[in-house]
Amino acid sequence: MTSGQRRLSAVATAALVVSLAAACGGNAKPGSSDSTSSAAASSDSQAGGQLSGEIKVDGSSTVAPLTQAATELFGEEQPQVKIPVGTSGTGGGFERFCAGETDISNASRPIKDEEKAACEAKGIKFTELTVATDALTVVVSKENDWATCLTTDQLKKMWEPAAEGKVKTWKDVDPKFPAEELKLYGPGTDSGTFDYFTDEINGEEGASRKDYSPSENDNDIVTGVSGTKGGLGYFGFTYFEENADKLKAVEVDSGSGCVAPSVETAQGGTYTPLARPLFIYPSATAAKRPEVAAFLDYYAGNINAIAKDAKFIPLNAEQEAKLKADITALKSQS
């Protein structure tokens, strides 16, 4: 266990004991798998404070490291609760969630109207919970010695649909840049990061040139950009921090000067337009299971310590209070 984990576990133990007592009062429909899981977990809880069961999570690869950090720390207190965390992208995660296949969906954008309709059709109620802030980060190769700051107009010139087959070199973006081949790497179309970036930079969600290298795995983007002198990509701030030895973060100028992505600039509102909230979406049915309720209470009760441990940008005091209130309201839904 790291020193950060030991510190967090000590803080979390008291909160978890309180949360378990509150969480065990939920009722699932008789005869359902949720009911069976709840009964077993409740029995375990009464016999020594231990829970069991499985909490299925899928969705955004950007949010996954945050939820994974929460599951690992929660697992120190509740080792019998298994929480696999998938990374099929925000859109792919919502497909599974609204089909009733998962309990919690990680998301790097708000749920869309058509996704809400899919959930409603299956009778799946949920709550949107903001768990952290992200500074979507534009990255280039360490070998790139010409692009330290890019304007949002220059980013649009690279990524807009009209650039396809035409903007092939850095010189095509700006005459001051060298005639180095421009190789673009980014999230696939199921990614909430893709949706957010295209909306903010290109002016329309999903509007992007198609002749780039897409991947739902951010590690593929790291590999592509770091191995290509003229490479450029984008993903969440956490992935940049983890790979700062291989990549350079580009400052972004949206009209008020060049601003680097950081905790301070994202929280302070100066890193525009690429600072954004990150979410998890638990289902109301799942939240009535004691192990899920306990995990959500743990997540909220220690959210900023978890965020810092996972190198995410933490919530402010108002956001943290709202997260806790929203989880309380979710668990009380009928």
C-alpha positions as CSV (number, residue, x, y, z in Angstrom):
1,M,0.0,0.0,0.0
2,T,1.3,3.5,-0.8
3,S,1.5,6.2,1.8
4,G,-1.4,7.9,0.0
5,Q,-3.5,4.8,0.2
6,R,-2.7,4.3,3.9
7,R,-3.7,7.9,4.6
8,L,-6.9,7.6,2.6
9,S,-7.9,4.3,4.2
10,A,-7.5,5.8,7.6
11,V,-9.8,8.7,6.7
12,A,-12.3,6.4,4.9
13,T,-12.8,3.8,7.6
14,A,-15.0,5.9,9.8
15,A,-17.0,7.1,6.8
16,L,-17.5,3.6,5.5
17,V,-18.9,2.3,8.8
18,V,-21.5,5.1,8.8
19,S,-22.3,4.5,5.1
20,L,-22.8,0.8,5.6
21,A,-25.4,1.3,8.3
22,A,-27.3,3.7,6.0
23,A,-26.8,1.6,2.9
24,C,-28.3,-1.6,4.2
25,G,-31.9,-0.3,4.3
26,G,-32.5,-0.5,0.5
27,N,-35.1,-3.0,-0.8
28,A,-34.9,-4.7,-4.2
29,K,-37.8,-6.4,-5.9
30,P,-38.5,-9.9,-4.4
31,G,-37.1,-12.7,-6.5
32,S,-34.8,-10.5,-8.6
33,S,-31.1,-11.0,-8.9
34,D,-30.7,-7.7,-7.1
35,S,-32.7,-9.0,-4.2
36,T,-30.6,-12.1,-4.0
37,S,-27.4,-10.0,-4.1
38,S,-28.8,-7.6,-1.5
39,A,-29.8,-10.4,0.8
40,A,-26.4,-12.1,0.6
41,A,-24.6,-8.8,1.1
42,S,-26.8,-7.8,4.0
43,S,-26.1,-11.1,5.7
44,D,-22.4,-10.6,5.3
45,S,-22.7,-7.1,6.5
46,Q,-24.4,-8.1,9.7
47,A,-21.7,-10.8,10.3
48,G,-18.7,-8.6,10.8
49,G,-19.4,-5.5,8.6
50,Q,-18.2,-7.2,5.4
51,L,-20.1,-7.0,2.1
52,S,-19.8,-9.2,-1.0
53,G,-21.0,-9.1,-4.6
54,E,-20.0,-7.6,-7.9
55,I,-20.4,-4.0,-9.1
56,K,-20.2,-3.8,-12.9
57,V,-18.7,-0.5,-14.3
58,D,-18.0,0.5,-17.9
59,G,-17.6,3.6,-20.0
60,S,-15.2,6.5,-20.4
61,S,-11.4,5.6,-20.5
62,T,-10.8,9.1,-19.2
63,V,-12.8,8.5,-16.0
64,A,-11.7,4.9,-15.6
65,P,-8.5,5.7,-13.6
66,L,-10.5,7.7,-11.1
67,T,-13.1,5.0,-10.5
68,Q,-10.3,2.3,-10.5
69,A,-8.5,4.2,-7.8
70,A,-11.7,4.4,-5.8
71,T,-12.3,0.6,-6.3
72,E,-8.8,-0.3,-5.1
73,L,-9.0,1.8,-2.0
74,F,-12.6,0.6,-1.3
75,G,-11.3,-3.0,-1.8
76,E,-9.0,-2.6,1.2
77,E,-12.1,-2.2,3.4
78,Q,-14.4,-4.5,1.4
79,P,-12.2,-7.2,-0.3
80,Q,-15.2,-9.4,-1.1
81,V,-16.8,-6.8,-3.3
82,K,-15.5,-7.2,-6.9
83,I,-15.6,-4.1,-9.2
84,P,-14.4,-4.7,-12.7
85,V,-14.0,-1.4,-14.6
86,G,-14.4,-1.5,-18.4
87,T,-13.3,1.1,-20.9
88,S,-15.5,0.9,-23.9
89,G,-15.9,4.7,-24.2
90,T,-18.6,7.0,-22.9
91,G,-21.0,6.0,-25.7
92,G,-20.3,2.3,-25.5
93,G,-20.7,2.5,-21.7
94,F,-24.1,4.1,-22.0
95,E,-25.2,1.4,-24.5
96,R,-24.4,-1.3,-21.9
97,F,-25.8,0.8,-19.0
98,C,-29.1,1.5,-20.7
99,A,-29.4,-2.2,-21.7
100,G,-29.2,-3.1,-18.0
101,E,-25.8,-4.8,-18.3
102,T,-23.9,-2.5,-15.9
103,D,-24.5,-0.8,-12.5
104,I,-22.4,2.4,-13.0
105,S,-21.4,4.1,-16.2
106,N,-18.3,6.3,-16.3
107,A,-18.7,9.3,-18.7
108,S,-16.6,12.2,-19.9
109,R,-19.7,14.1,-21.2
110,P,-23.4,14.4,-20.1
111,I,-25.7,11.6,-21.2
112,K,-27.4,12.4,-24.6
113,D,-31.2,12.6,-25.1
114,E,-31.2,9.4,-27.2
115,E,-29.3,7.6,-24.5
116,K,-31.8,8.9,-21.9
117,A,-34.6,7.5,-24.0
118,A,-32.8,4.1,-24.3
119,C,-32.6,4.0,-20.5
120,E,-36.2,5.0,-20.0
121,A,-37.3,2.3,-22.4
122,K,-35.7,-0.3,-20.2
123,G,-37.0,1.4,-17.0
124,I,-33.5,2.3,-15.8
125,K,-33.4,5.3,-13.5
126,F,-30.1,7.0,-12.8
127,T,-28.5,10.1,-11.4
128,E,-25.7,12.2,-13.0
129,L,-22.8,12.6,-10.5
130,T,-19.9,15.0,-11.1
131,V,-16.8,13.4,-9.6
132,A,-13.9,15.5,-10.9
133,T,-12.7,18.1,-13.3
134,D,-10.5,17.5,-16.3
135,A,-8.3,19.6,-18.5
136,L,-8.5,18.0,-21.9
137,T,-4.9,18.1,-23.0
138,V,-3.4,18.6,-26.5
139,V,-0.1,16.7,-26.8
140,V,2.8,16.6,-29.2
141,S,6.1,14.7,-29.5
142,K,9.1,15.6,-27.4
143,E,10.8,16.1,-30.7
144,N,8.4,18.9,-31.7
145,D,10.3,22.1,-31.0
146,W,8.0,24.5,-32.9
147,A,4.5,24.1,-31.3
148,T,4.4,25.3,-27.7
149,C,1.1,27.1,-28.0
150,L,-1.8,26.6,-30.5
151,T,-4.9,28.8,-31.0
152,T,-8.3,27.2,-31.1
153,D,-8.4,28.4,-34.7
154,Q,-5.3,26.4,-35.5
155,L,-6.7,23.3,-33.8
156,K,-9.9,23.7,-35.8
157,K,-7.8,24.0,-39.0
158,M,-6.2,20.7,-38.1
159,W,-9.3,18.8,-37.1
160,E,-12.3,20.1,-38.9
161,P,-13.9,18.0,-41.7
162,A,-12.7,20.4,-44.3
163,A,-9.1,19.6,-43.4
164,E,-9.4,16.0,-44.6
165,G,-6.9,15.3,-47.3
166,K,-5.8,18.9,-47.4
167,V,-4.1,19.9,-44.2
168,K,-1.3,17.4,-44.4
169,T,1.7,19.2,-42.9
170,W,2.3,21.6,-40.0
171,K,3.1,24.3,-42.6
172,D,-0.5,23.9,-43.9
173,V,-1.6,24.9,-40.4
174,D,0.6,27.9,-40.1
175,P,3.3,29.2,-42.5
176,K,5.7,29.7,-39.5
177,F,5.7,25.9,-38.9
178,P,7.9,23.5,-40.7
179,A,6.7,21.3,-43.6
180,E,6.7,18.3,-41.2
181,E,4.0,15.7,-41.9
182,L,1.0,16.2,-39.5
183,K,-0.1,12.9,-38.0
184,L,-3.2,13.1,-35.9
185,Y,-4.2,10.7,-33.1
186,G,-7.4,10.9,-31.1
187,P,-10.3,9.1,-29.4
188,G,-12.8,7.1,-31.5
189,T,-16.3,8.2,-32.1
190,D,-17.7,6.3,-29.0
191,S,-15.6,8.5,-26.8
192,G,-17.0,11.4,-24.8
193,T,-13.7,13.1,-25.2
194,F,-14.2,13.0,-28.9
195,D,-17.6,14.5,-28.6
196,Y,-16.4,17.3,-26.3
197,F,-13.4,18.2,-28.3
198,T,-15.2,18.3,-31.6
199,D,-18.0,20.4,-30.2
200,E,-15.7,22.9,-28.5
201,I,-13.0,23.1,-31.3
202,N,-14.9,22.4,-34.5
203,G,-18.2,23.9,-33.4
204,E,-20.3,20.7,-33.8
205,E,-20.3,17.5,-31.8
206,G,-18.9,14.7,-33.9
207,A,-17.7,16.9,-36.7
208,S,-14.2,15.8,-37.5
209,R,-11.9,14.8,-40.3
210,K,-11.8,11.0,-40.6
211,D,-8.2,10.6,-41.8
212,Y,-6.7,10.3,-38.4
213,S,-5.7,7.4,-36.2
214,P,-8.6,6.7,-33.7
215,S,-8.5,4.6,-30.6
216,E,-10.7,4.1,-27.5
217,N,-7.4,3.3,-25.7
218,D,-5.5,6.4,-24.7
219,N,-2.3,4.4,-24.5
220,D,-2.5,3.9,-28.2
221,I,-2.6,7.7,-28.6
222,V,0.4,8.1,-26.3
223,T,2.4,5.6,-28.4
224,G,1.4,7.2,-31.7
225,V,2.2,10.8,-30.8
226,S,5.4,10.0,-28.8
227,G,6.7,8.0,-31.7
228,T,6.0,10.6,-34.4
229,K,7.9,13.9,-34.7
230,G,4.9,15.6,-36.3
231,G,2.3,13.8,-34.2
232,L,-0.5,15.5,-32.3
233,G,-3.3,14.1,-30.2
234,Y,-5.6,14.9,-27.2
235,F,-6.9,13.1,-24.1
236,G,-7.5,13.7,-20.4
237,F,-5.1,15.5,-18.2
238,T,-4.4,12.3,-16.1
239,Y,-3.0,10.5,-19.1
240,F,-0.7,13.4,-19.9
241,E,0.6,13.5,-16.3
242,E,1.3,9.7,-16.5
243,N,3.2,10.2,-19.7
244,A,4.8,13.6,-19.3
245,D,8.2,11.9,-19.8
246,K,7.2,10.9,-23.4
247,L,5.0,13.9,-24.5
248,K,4.7,17.7,-24.4
249,A,1.5,19.4,-23.4
250,V,0.6,22.3,-25.7
251,E,-0.7,25.6,-24.3
252,V,-4.1,26.7,-25.8
253,D,-5.0,30.2,-26.7
254,S,-8.8,30.8,-27.0
255,G,-8.4,34.5,-27.4
256,S,-7.0,35.6,-24.1
257,G,-3.4,34.3,-24.4
258,C,-1.7,31.0,-24.1
259,V,-2.7,28.9,-21.1
260,A,-1.3,25.5,-20.1
261,P,-3.5,22.7,-18.8
262,S,-3.2,22.3,-15.0
263,V,-5.1,21.9,-11.8
264,E,-5.1,25.6,-11.2
265,T,-6.1,26.7,-14.6
266,A,-8.9,24.2,-14.9
267,Q,-10.4,25.0,-11.5
268,G,-9.9,28.8,-12.0
269,G,-11.7,28.8,-15.4
270,T,-8.8,30.2,-17.4
271,Y,-8.1,27.0,-19.4
272,T,-10.8,27.4,-21.9
273,P,-12.5,25.9,-23.7
274,L,-11.0,22.5,-22.8
275,A,-11.7,22.2,-19.1
276,R,-14.7,20.0,-18.4
277,P,-16.6,18.1,-15.7
278,L,-16.3,14.3,-15.4
279,F,-19.2,12.0,-14.4
280,I,-20.4,8.7,-13.1
281,Y,-24.0,7.5,-13.6
282,P,-25.2,4.9,-11.1
283,S,-28.6,3.2,-11.6
284,A,-31.2,3.7,-8.9
285,T,-31.8,0.0,-8.7
286,A,-28.1,-0.8,-8.2
287,A,-27.8,1.9,-5.6
288,K,-30.2,0.0,-3.4
289,R,-27.8,-3.0,-3.1
290,P,-25.7,-2.5,0.1
291,E,-22.4,-3.1,-1.7
292,V,-23.2,-0.4,-4.3
293,A,-24.5,2.0,-1.8
294,A,-21.4,1.6,0.4
295,F,-19.2,2.1,-2.7
296,L,-20.9,5.3,-3.7
297,D,-20.8,6.6,-0.1
298,Y,-17.1,5.8,0.0
299,Y,-16.5,7.4,-3.4
300,A,-18.3,10.6,-2.4
301,G,-16.9,10.7,1.1
302,N,-13.3,10.6,-0.1
303,I,-13.7,12.0,-3.5
304,N,-11.0,14.7,-3.4
305,A,-8.4,12.4,-1.7
306,I,-9.2,9.8,-4.4
307,A,-8.9,12.4,-7.1
308,K,-5.6,13.6,-5.9
309,D,-4.3,10.0,-5.5
310,A,-5.3,9.3,-9.1
311,K,-3.9,12.7,-10.3
312,F,-7.3,14.1,-11.2
313,I,-8.4,17.7,-10.6
314,P,-10.6,17.6,-7.4
315,L,-14.0,19.2,-6.9
316,N,-14.5,22.5,-5.1
317,A,-16.4,22.6,-1.8
318,E,-19.8,23.3,-3.5
319,Q,-19.4,20.5,-6.0
320,E,-18.4,18.1,-3.3
321,A,-21.4,18.9,-1.2
322,K,-23.7,18.5,-4.2
323,L,-22.2,15.0,-5.0
324,K,-23.0,13.8,-1.5
325,A,-26.5,15.2,-1.5
326,D,-27.2,13.6,-5.0
327,I,-26.1,10.2,-3.8
328,T,-28.3,10.5,-0.7
329,A,-31.2,11.4,-3.0
330,L,-30.4,8.5,-5.4
331,K,-30.5,5.9,-2.7
332,S,-34.0,7.1,-1.6
333,Q,-35.5,6.7,-5.0
334,S,-38.3,4.2,-5.3
